[in-house]
Each structure stands twice: as structure tokens, then as C-alpha cells.
């Protein structure tokens, strides 16, 4: 592989790794923020005793995780749309430089388009 092809492959692989890292960051923020929102809504619900709030409390508890989760699902499907890509979601340390370099090397060594 000549130098120009290596640089082109490296740029494609780096772009792909950035997309995957973006998805993992999105998933982490989703989990953390929904826990915070859930705790806040439960605590707020304990202080509000009007009937209207209690009628919609269940919907309020599930609406954010539901709609945001659908967006996260779409992000994941788009990011891992290659064959067997969703299997790569499990078991990797995604916040380390070592992981990023391994992914770049993996995509560079692949013969398929990224």
C-alpha cells in the first residue's frame, strides 16, 4: 500500500472511530442524564400533591427516556450500519486512546470501504 493510500485509509478509519466514539458518548450521557432526571422527577413529585401532576406523573417519567432512547437507537443504527457492526458495542473500553488506536488500525487493515 503506497503512502497516499495509507493516508486516505487512515483518514477514513479516524472518521469512523470518531463516529463510534460519538455514539458511545451519546449513550453515556443518555444514561447519566436520565438517572438524574428520574431522581429529580421523583423528588419533585413528592413535593407536588396536586391531582393533575399525579395523573401525568407516569407519562412524565417515561417520556424523556423513551423519545431520547429512540434517537439514541437511530444514532446507533446509523453508526453501526455495517455488517455485524452492532456486535462491536459490547465489551470494549471506549474512552481510552488504546481503544481508538486499535479501531483505527482495524479499519485501516480492512479491505472494505469504511
GROMACS elastic network, one bead per residue, 0.5 to 0.9 nm:
[ bonds ]
;  ai    aj funct       b0    kb
    1     4     6  0.82565   500
    1     5     6  0.62341   500
    1     6     6  0.64836   500
    2     5     6  0.54892   500
    2     6     6  0.63115   500
    2     7     6  0.88715   500
    3     6     6  0.50393   500
    3     7     6  0.62580   500
    3     8     6  0.86556   500
    4     7     6  0.52186   500
    4     8     6  0.62221   500
    4     9     6  0.85721   500
    5     8     6  0.50378   500
    5     9     6  0.59714   500
    5    10     6  0.83701   500
    6     9     6  0.50712   500
    6    10     6  0.59291   500
    6    11     6  0.85638   500
    6   108     6  0.76476   500
    7    11     6  0.61520   500
    7    12     6  0.86524   500
    8    11     6  0.51948   500
    8    12     6  0.63349   500
    8    13     6  0.86204   500
    9    12     6  0.51531   500
    9    13     6  0.60550   500
    9    14     6  0.84867   500
    9   107     6  0.77734   500
    9   108     6  0.54511   500
    9   109     6  0.86201   500
    9   113     6  0.89550   500
    9   114     6  0.84667   500
   10    13     6  0.50401   500
   10    14     6  0.59541   500
   10    15     6  0.84883   500
   10   104     6  0.68536   500
   10   105     6  0.80430   500
   10   107     6  0.79779   500
   10   108     6  0.59259   500
   11    14     6  0.50952   500
   11    15     6  0.61182   500
   11    16     6  0.85930   500
   11   104     6  0.89003   500
   11   108     6  0.89976   500
   12    15     6  0.51363   500
   12    16     6  0.62151   500
   12    17     6  0.86943   500
   12   104     6  0.86636   500
   12   107     6  0.79710   500
   12   108     6  0.80119   500
   12   113     6  0.85953   500
   12   114     6  0.63139   500
   13    16     6  0.50532   500
   13    17     6  0.61904   500
   13    18     6  0.86242   500
   13   103     6  0.75157   500
   13   105     6  0.76147   500
   13   106     6  0.80325   500
   13   107     6  0.50804   500
   13   108     6  0.59183   500
   13   114     6  0.67498   500
   14    17     6  0.50716   500
   14    18     6  0.61809   500
   14    19     6  0.86886   500
   14   100     6  0.83555   500
   14   101     6  0.87945   500
   14   103     6  0.82191   500
   14   104     6  0.56820   500
   14   107     6  0.83796   500
   14   108     6  0.89910   500
   15    18     6  0.51041   500
   15    19     6  0.63458   500
   15    20     6  0.88118   500
   15   104     6  0.88853   500
   15   114     6  0.89671   500
   16    19     6  0.51032   500
   16    20     6  0.63633   500
   16    21     6  0.86546   500
   16    79     6  0.83237   500
   16   103     6  0.86052   500
   16   104     6  0.80464   500
   16   107     6  0.80542   500
   16   114     6  0.69773   500
   17    20     6  0.50697   500
   17    21     6  0.60417   500
   17    22     6  0.84545   500
   17   100     6  0.65694   500
   17   101     6  0.88435   500
   17   103     6  0.63362   500
   17   104     6  0.65172   500
   17   107     6  0.86127   500
   18    21     6  0.50110   500
   18    22     6  0.60318   500
   18    23     6  0.86505   500
   18   100     6  0.85229   500
   19    22     6  0.50380   500
   19    23     6  0.63819   500
   19    24     6  0.88363   500
   19    79     6  0.63993   500
   20    23     6  0.51001   500
   20    24     6  0.63282   500
   20    25     6  0.86125   500
   20    76     6  0.85059   500
   20    79     6  0.62502   500
   20    80     6  0.78054   500
   20    94     6  0.87289   500
   21    24     6  0.50985   500
   21    25     6  0.60720   500
   21    26     6  0.84825   500
   21    94     6  0.68106   500
   21    95     6  0.77368   500
   21   100     6  0.83768   500
   22    25     6  0.50993   500
   22    26     6  0.60775   500
   22    27     6  0.86281   500
   22    79     6  0.89746   500
   23    27     6  0.61746   500
   23    28     6  0.86447   500
   23    72     6  0.79016   500
   23    75     6  0.66007   500
   23    76     6  0.63697   500
   23    79     6  0.70929   500
   24    27     6  0.50430   500
   24    28     6  0.61947   500
   24    29     6  0.86452   500
   24    76     6  0.87506   500
   24    89     6  0.85751   500
   24    94     6  0.71153   500
   24    95     6  0.86005   500
   25    28     6  0.51044   500
   25    29     6  0.61777   500
   25    30     6  0.84733   500
   25    94     6  0.88450   500
   25    95     6  0.86780   500
   26    29     6  0.52157   500
   26    30     6  0.60371   500
   26    31     6  0.87278   500
   26    72     6  0.72042   500
   26    75     6  0.86201   500
   27    31     6  0.63051   500
   27    32     6  0.87509   500
   27    69     6  0.88871   500
   27    72     6  0.68359   500
   27    76     6  0.89143   500
   28    31     6  0.52717   500
   28    32     6  0.62555   500
   28    33     6  0.84926   500
   29    32     6  0.52161   500
   29    33     6  0.57984   500
   29    34     6  0.81947   500
   30    33     6  0.54302   500
   30    34     6  0.59369   500
   30    35     6  0.85314   500
   30    65     6  0.79150   500
   30    68     6  0.75048   500
   30    69     6  0.77009   500
   30    72     6  0.79914   500
   31    34     6  0.53786   500
   31    35     6  0.62824   500
   31    36     6  0.87853   500
   31    65     6  0.87933   500
   32    35     6  0.53128   500
   32    36     6  0.63862   500
   32    37     6  0.87292   500
   33    36     6  0.50189   500
   33    37     6  0.60068   500
   33    38     6  0.84181   500
   34    38     6  0.58704   500
   34    39     6  0.84501   500
   34    64     6  0.75016   500
   34    65     6  0.62710   500
   35    38     6  0.50996   500
   35    39     6  0.61835   500
   35    40     6  0.85534   500
   36    39     6  0.52373   500
   36    40     6  0.61014   500
   36    41     6  0.86062   500
   37    40     6  0.50334   500
   37    41     6  0.60358   500
   37    42     6  0.85184   500
   37    61     6  0.83496   500
   37    64     6  0.84675   500
   38    41     6  0.52214   500
   38    42     6  0.61541   500
   38    43     6  0.85975   500
   38    61     6  0.64407   500
   38    62     6  0.87525   500
   39    42     6  0.52014   500
   39    43     6  0.61517   500
   39    44     6  0.84869   500
   40    43     6  0.51894   500
   40    44     6  0.59547   500
   40    45     6  0.83863   500
   41    45     6  0.58514   500
   41    46     6  0.85898   500
   41    57     6  0.83750   500
   41    60     6  0.79963   500
   41    61     6  0.69783   500
   42    45     6  0.50149   500
   42    46     6  0.64168   500
   42    57     6  0.88089   500
   42    61     6  0.82147   500
   43    46     6  0.52246   500
   43    47     6  0.68735   500
   44    47     6  0.53187   500
   44    48     6  0.63575   500
   45    48     6  0.51585   500
   45    49     6  0.73000   500
   45    53     6  0.76901   500
   45    54     6  0.75589   500
   45    57     6  0.75195   500
   46    49     6  0.71444   500
   48    51     6  0.89240   500
   48    53     6  0.72332   500
   48    54     6  0.82423   500
   49    52     6  0.87306   500
   49    53     6  0.73698   500
   49    54     6  0.72256   500
   50    53     6  0.57167   500
   50    54     6  0.66052   500
   50    55     6  0.89666   500
   51    54     6  0.51922   500
   51    55     6  0.62058   500
   51    56     6  0.89343   500
   52    55     6  0.52187   500
   52    56     6  0.66844   500
   52    57     6  0.86873   500
   53    56     6  0.54570   500
   53    57     6  0.59116   500
   54    57     6  0.50110   500
   54    58     6  0.79356   500
   55    58     6  0.75091   500
   55    59     6  0.85300   500
   56    59     6  0.53301   500
   56    60     6  0.61212   500
   56    61     6  0.86817   500
   57    60     6  0.50042   500
   57    61     6  0.61377   500
   57    62     6  0.88149   500
   58    61     6  0.51246   500
   58    62     6  0.64550   500
   58    63     6  0.85534   500
   59    62     6  0.53736   500
   59    63     6  0.57599   500
   60    63     6  0.54490   500
   60    64     6  0.73741   500
   61    64     6  0.70942   500
   61    65     6  0.79001   500
   62    65     6  0.56557   500
   62    66     6  0.58357   500
   62    67     6  0.85603   500
   63    66     6  0.51488   500
   63    67     6  0.60968   500
   63    68     6  0.82561   500
   64    67     6  0.55428   500
   64    68     6  0.57982   500
   64    69     6  0.79513   500
   65    68     6  0.52433   500
   65    69     6  0.54359   500
   65    70     6  0.83436   500
   66    69     6  0.50485   500
   66    70     6  0.62724   500
   66    71     6  0.88033   500
   67    70     6  0.51214   500
   67    71     6  0.64699   500
   67    72     6  0.87053   500
   68    71     6  0.50317   500
   68    72     6  0.61614   500
   68    73     6  0.85816   500
   69    73     6  0.60095   500
   69    74     6  0.85394   500
   70    74     6  0.62626   500
   70    75     6  0.86120   500
   71    74     6  0.51150   500
   71    75     6  0.62033   500
   71    76     6  0.86560   500
   72    76     6  0.61248   500
   72    77     6  0.85825   500
   73    76     6  0.50618   500
   73    77     6  0.61388   500
   73    78     6  0.85409   500
   74    77     6  0.51104   500
   74    78     6  0.60766   500
   74    79     6  0.84782   500
   75    78     6  0.51923   500
   75    79     6  0.60352   500
   75    80     6  0.85468   500
   76    79     6  0.50603   500
   76    80     6  0.59357   500
   76    81     6  0.80580   500
   76    86     6  0.79420   500
   77    80     6  0.53273   500
   77    81     6  0.55125   500
   77    85     6  0.88909   500
   77    86     6  0.77592   500
   78    81     6  0.53322   500
   78    82     6  0.88629   500
   79    82     6  0.82306   500
   79    85     6  0.83704   500
   79    86     6  0.88946   500
   80    83     6  0.80132   500
   80    84     6  0.79892   500
   80    86     6  0.55953   500
   80    87     6  0.88662   500
   80    88     6  0.83035   500
   80    89     6  0.86367   500
   81    84     6  0.81436   500
   81    85     6  0.62598   500
   81    86     6  0.76764   500
   82    85     6  0.52491   500
   82    86     6  0.82577   500
   82   114     6  0.85888   500
   83    86     6  0.81527   500
   84    87     6  0.56726   500
   84    88     6  0.74870   500
   85    88     6  0.55213   500
   85    89     6  0.76346   500
   86    89     6  0.55878   500
   86    90     6  0.83230   500
   87    90     6  0.64843   500
   88    91     6  0.77231   500
   88    92     6  0.78278   500
   89    92     6  0.72837   500
   92    95     6  0.89909   500
   92    99     6  0.74891   500
   93    96     6  0.63334   500
   93    98     6  0.86956   500
   93    99     6  0.63558   500
   94    97     6  0.83331   500
   94    98     6  0.88495   500
   94    99     6  0.59432   500
   94   100     6  0.73575   500
   95    98     6  0.86547   500
   95    99     6  0.72077   500
   95   100     6  0.79493   500
   96    99     6  0.53618   500
   96   100     6  0.66287   500
   96   101     6  0.89187   500
   97   101     6  0.61874   500
   97   102     6  0.85548   500
   98   101     6  0.52025   500
   98   102     6  0.61365   500
   98   103     6  0.86265   500
   99   102     6  0.50942   500
   99   103     6  0.61727   500
   99   104     6  0.86474   500
  100   103     6  0.51865   500
  100   104     6  0.62290   500
  100   105     6  0.86832   500
  101   104     6  0.50667   500
  101   105     6  0.61738   500
  101   106     6  0.84907   500
  102   105     6  0.51500   500
  102   106     6  0.60218   500
  102   107     6  0.86651   500
  103   107     6  0.61741   500
  103   108     6  0.84674   500
  104   107     6  0.52866   500
  104   108     6  0.60729   500
  104   109     6  0.86216   500
  105   109     6  0.60713   500
  105   110     6  0.85564   500
  106   109     6  0.53195   500
  106   110     6  0.63144   500
  107   110     6  0.51145   500
  107   111     6  0.83046   500
  107   112     6  0.85513   500
  107   113     6  0.87953   500
  107   114     6  0.69236   500
  108   111     6  0.78647   500
  108   114     6  0.87546   500
  110   113     6  0.78481   500
  110   114     6  0.82631   500
  111   114     6  0.88648   500
